[in-house]
Amino acid sequence: MDAQGALRGVSMDQSLIFLTGMGTLGREILVALLERTPHRVAVLVRPRARRSAMERAARLFAELGLTAEQQARIEVVAGDITRHGLGLDPETQERLVRSTAVIIHTAAVTSLVADRALCQAVNIDGTANLLIFAERALALGPLRKVVHLSTAFVAGARCGHIEEDCLPPTPQHFNHYEWSKYEAERLVRAALGTGLPATILRPSMVVGDTATGRTRDFNVIYPLLRLMASGLVTRFPACPRGRVHLAPIDFVIEATLRAAQMDWTTGHTFHLTSPKPPTVEQLLACDEFFPDDAPRPRLLPPAQLDLRECRERERELLMSVAFCFPYFNAHMRFATTNTARLVALPTTDAEYLARLGRYAVESGYLRRLAA
């Protein structure tokens, strides 16, 4: 099934899709919905500082290069996921409740260094508010699916095989982000138990396009690789055989659109990640991430890294990225049985890594060393 067919189950008079979040995933999902389906999209946008929701949305739409025709299919609704009723005025809330067919919930704090209070407010309380809205839409409107974007790392520090359709009972989380997404999943699963038609998607680290390596946002592995290629870090605490769990952005978007349509996905969880992730050693062997033969850091077992042996600048840099150390010492294997039924699984081999690296250099994110 193509992506345009992925939402044909909703009739045109009940075709409103309610999208929360305009981060990396939210933006790309919006573009895909506009380019590949005929449906109208209501986008929840929070006013910020001195910019209204409409001003922020207009700037975003310009950055995305949306046409006037595409923008005409978007309804910008001013709100706040952390507030009761999503911060919507009563009239707007009632209209959306009675017209929303699909909810795609991407709004989240994704920073690995975010504090606990912020993660609680956005990722947990925000999801609770969204679920209250969804339950009303199910009772009073045409709602047929809620797609909740979680993360593969709700598993925390576990090693070994991680199943899809369950939550680990006693996880050990590395940060407040993982903890809050775990708790948000618990809320969605509880709502499932009362009849809400929800599907849970768990992307791993979202990176560039499968074919081109293209990305709008250089997050997750990119800042670290730029730091490594700078020559300022000579050592890094990582297991060479540790797996780097990557998810091409186009793969995540395709899975999201399909999950929104297919009834059989209700009640299921999907790991959106490669079944054969590259190792840390393979990632650092990718020449395209190290233009002009930039030096590569020496990998050390975490227990052997002594920051006192580092020069001051190197010590500062390593401490600034210490939050990501666990993700380069991972020995988890994520089940992808459900996902394989939904969409073709990605290949994140050496050729794919090379495409990511080439795009990062060609875009100017990774700069070649001066001659």
MOLINFEN-V144662 format. One record per helix or strand of 3 or more residues. SS is the DSSP state (H for helix, E for strand). FROM is the first residue (numbers start at 0). LEN is the number of residues. If there is no record, write none. Layout:
# MOLINFEN-V144662
ss;from;len
SS;FROM;LEN
SS;FROM;LEN
This chain:
# MOLINFEN-V144662
ss;from;len
H;3;4
H;11;3
E;15;5
H;23;13
E;40;5
H;52;12
H;67;4
E;73;5
H;83;4
H;89;8
E;99;6
H;115;25
E;144;5
H;151;4
E;159;3
H;175;18
E;197;6
E;204;3
H;220;9
E;234;3
E;245;3
H;248;13
H;262;3
E;268;4
H;279;5
H;286;3
H;290;3
E;297;3
H;301;3
H;306;3
H;311;9
H;321;7
E;331;3
H;336;6
H;349;13
